[in-house]
């Protein structure tokens, strides 16, 4: 199941049609549309309003362990060379009001271009003067919206970070936002809706289904976690990568042993790395070996 959050109805309409969703009248304060493959919620246009709307939706329609969340909508852009209608997958979100940073876990590759996103609490009429100091990995273009940071925090109790996706479509450059009429907003999203829908369905197919590793595989995984000095987050990512490799190629135990040998690790000798930082570097290499 896809849980799709959009700020306004024109952004949501293409997905309501695509997934044949019907209005759920049991929600008195939020517009929620439900279909066999998707739940579409219209959140409103501020971080707090969006977070409240999504929280109510998820409390009454709680997602399962294999469902994914997506925030899809329009945004402003600081780079005027970016064409209107350009679609981006967000790799980092900054909340302007608090300075906090949030990172969706882009575990699986897509064909979409990526960008950083700044969530602002009020409408911005001039993006040229926005402070960008301190924003993580900020490269042009920088996108601006009013919902993503609130939605990230509301979704986090229900979705792991690898099941949270933020897709933004450039509609304006701040000073010309008033020219984006409801009809134009819907047209911009409708143009991208087929790609967005197929991308989300593809990402959903990678979410690990309930699965049990063999005793040998569990022993190898436990050793790998010890040798890399894994945090809880690192272990979760490691297990997702191993399950992905097992699903796509099979014989993950052999791949683990080959990887151990390549990086000077030995299951038989129980060799441990010196630090967690070194372990993160090895985990990055293992991610490349699984996804490459």
Secondary structure, DSSP 8 states (H G I E B T S, - for coil): -EEEEESSHHHHHHHHHHTT-EE-TT-SSSEEEE-SSEEEEE--SSHHHHHHHHHHHHHHS---TT-EEEEEEEEEES-TTS-TT-EEEEEEEEETTTTEEE-----S--SSEEEEEEE-SS--S-GGG---TT-TT--S-EEEESSHHHHHHHHTTTS-GGGEEEEEEEEE-STTGGG--HHHHHHHHHHHHHHHHHHHHHHHHHS--S----HHHHHHHHHHHHHTT--HHHHHHHHHHHHHHHHHT--HHHHHHHHHHHTT--TTTT---S-HHHHHHHHHHHHHHHH-
